[in-house]
Amino acid sequence: MNLNVSGHHLDITPAIHRYVSSKLGRVTRHFDHVIDAHVILSVAKLRQKAEVTLHVRGKDIHCKCVDADLYAAIDLLVDKLDRQVLKYKGKRHRKPQVAIKRSKAD
C-alpha cells in the first residue's frame, strides 16, 4: 500500500507519519486489496482534522474526523475507515459471480 501523508498548516513529523502508518496497518489487516491511501491532517485553531481517501479496487473510500487532539482524530478516523472497509468487503462478497452456462442445441 502506498501511503501519502500531507499537512495543511501543519508540519508532518516522523512520529506523526509512523503513527498514521501503524494505525492504517489495521485496515490492511482486514482487507488486502488496498492500492493506496492519501491522508490529510490539518489544524484550525482548536480543531484538528484528519481526512483519508483510500483507493481500493473499484471504489474510493473517503472519511474525515474532527477532534481537539490530533492523535484522537486519527484514532477516530481509523475506526470509521475500518467500519467502511468491512462494509465494502461484505458487499463485495455478498454478490456471487454466477457463470452463464450455454448449452448446444444439436
JOVEN-V160710 format. One record per backbone hydrogen bond with DSSP energy under -1.0 kcal/mol. NH is the residue of the N-H (numbers start at 1). CO is the residue of the C=O. Records with the same first field share a line. If there is no record, write none. Layout:
NH->CO, CO
This chain:
2->35
4->37
6->39
8->41
17->13
18->14
19->15
20->16
21->17
22->18
23->19
24->20
26->23
28->24
29->25
31->27
35->55
36->55
37->2
38->53
39->4
40->51
41->6
42->49
43->8
44->47
47->44
48->67
49->42
50->65
51->40
52->63
53->38
54->61
55->36
56->59
59->56
61->54
63->52
65->50
67->48
73->69
74->70
75->71
76->72
77->73
78->74
79->75
80->76
81->77
82->78
83->79
84->80
85->81
86->82
87->83
88->84
89->85
90->86
91->87
92->88
93->89
